[in-house]
Amino acid sequence: MYLLLSDVHGNMPALRAVLEDAAGEYDAVICAGDLVGYNPFPEEVIREVINLGARCIRGNHDRAVMRDDYTGFSGIAIASDVWTRKRLSQSMLSYLASLPDSLRLGDMEVHHGSPWDEDLYLYPEEWTGDIIPPGVRYLILGHTHIQAVRRFERGAVINPGSVGQPRDGDPRAAYALLDPETGEVLLKRVEYDVDEVAEAIIREGLPRYLAERLYMGV
């Protein structure tokens, strides 16, 4: 069983809640990118992902922080990513630099945005079987922060949703479990201590809206 994660975005309390909720249910961890950005625990999140032995790709915020290049980002995203880069140790920046932009594991392929553009927001209503690459049974995507699974003749497209900053109106942390043998996909949500994260965002001088949106799931 695979534990599928995406868009943790420096939210360690949410990641902790997910790991506790899924404990004993998975054998390996796959992450579709964006370990950092927005939330105030980037070092802790990266360290935990490393400890888990997760197979992880690099998201757009991971890439921006690693390169110190925030071209095309909103003011709030830039403020949070600049803060993040200043807080990360060199070893954590090196880890982000080591991540691939996509990953192929047997009949599973992992991308942050889409198979042809890692920065593209590909929402579930836009998914078709044609976006699944040849020979792929499970296409794992992130980036939109919208949890969904859709099945087509060619295979399944799965977005586990965002662990650290859901944007579908549900503030609970999102993740998924995939059984590659049976094809069963479980979309899961779990509550976490939003107050802890919001208070840390404000304490660190990050944009207040980043705290407010966590309560709304937007």
Secondary structure, 3 states (H helix, E strand, C coil): CEEEECCCCCCHHHHHHHHHHCCCCCCEEEECCCCCCCCCCHHHHHHHHHHHCCEECCCHHHHHHHHCCCCCCCHHHHHHHHHHHHHCCHHHHHHHHHCCCEEEECCEEEECCCCCCCCCCCCHHHCCHHHCCCCCCEEECCCCCCCEEEEECCEEEEECCCCCCCCCCCCCEEEEEECCCCCCEEEEEECCCHHHHHHHHHHCCCCHHHHHHHHHCC
